[in-house]
Amino acid sequence: MMVAKRARVSPSTVARVINDHPLVTPETAERVRQVMRELDYVPPVPAKRRGPRTERNQGFRTRNIAHLVVGMDSKQMRSVITPGAVAESLANHGLNLIFIPMPDPDKVPPIINLKHVDGVIIQGLEPLENAAKVLRELPIVWMMTRRSDRFWADYVQPDNEANGRMAAEHLLAQGHQHLGIIDLQPNYPAFELRSQAFVRFARARGATVHEPQAGLTNPSPVLHTGSKDVQAYIEGQARHLIEASPRPTGLYLTAALELTALELFTIFIAFQKRGLELGKDVSLVAGDYSPEWLSKDNLLSACIDIQLPAIAERAVEQLIWRIQHPDAPGPVGVSMPPRLVLPTA
């Protein structure tokens, strides 16, 4: 919807403004109404709108939703979790967020055991057997990339294959025919899908692709940023690419958001030490988007925005649907498309 896009809100927020929803902030409501006036948009009168007016309360007891983060420490949560986006979306739907770390993947926190929530959004590691038995009794939506296809719940995740294809397509369009991948954790499902799609797309179009060597990657299920190991992985992979023949001139960094600033700049420094300048001799595309990275002297050729706020909004909407349709067949899965972001002039 053009109104939602121009007002920088979700379509569901526009609908709530039209319906005078009490939980939409006055500032947001006025911004949406101003855009409506600018576009001469006239919403349908209430009598013509579909759907029962009581549907909003169907299936809810507490109106509390748990955002459960499984098996991650505080550093990892800061890099991959978006409680702000989830909280905003829930508030727009008249729901409350309870943000709950779950360090032990096999032990569900007491608030879940006591059924003080109507549903759960999960991120992180996959819950183990004992925890899974408890969680199966509640409406669940997995947000972000699942660890395996065996997980039984509905899910909303980024389209990681589109991410890899988009990175390859951008580099090929720039004229690069010798490409390389920097992937610190290729066994992580999201990054594995991105790498595989990048390689398939590029090689199908005649490009060479140098992939990371096994000894230069992280074998564990989580990446502990800020450690000497991570910096060693980065330096080793950069050196491997620089020494490759033919040397890649276009690189794909499968994930950047989890890295510290020092770790990201380790890539730049490794090339500079050998007389190669990123942004000039070598183009680097990151599989995640951060305005901070694109603003650093245009060292990145592009970033790929997986659109976390849109994923959070869609996860909330899917959970509401599942709460209201507990017996519907499943799991229901949605993959959200990414977008390419170029440096600003």
Buried (B, 14 or more C-beta within 10 A) or exposed (E): EEBBEBBEBBEBBBBBBBBEBEEBEEEBBEBBBEBBEEEEBEBEEEEEEEEEEEEBEEBBEEBBBBBBBBBBEEBBBEBBBBBEBBBBBBBBBBBBBBBBBBEEBEBBBEBBEEEEBBBBBBBBBBBBEEBBEBBEEBBBBBBBBBBEEEBEBBBBBBBBBBBBBBBBBBBBEEEBBBBBBBBBBBEBBBBBBBBBBBBBBBEEEEBBBBBBEEEBBBEEBBBBBEBEBBBEBBBBBBBBBBEEEEBBBBBBBBBBBBBBEEBBBBBBEBBEEEEBEBBEEBBBBBBBBBEEBBEBEBBBBBBBBBBBBBBBBBBBBBBBBBBBBEEEEBBBBBBBEBEBBEBEE
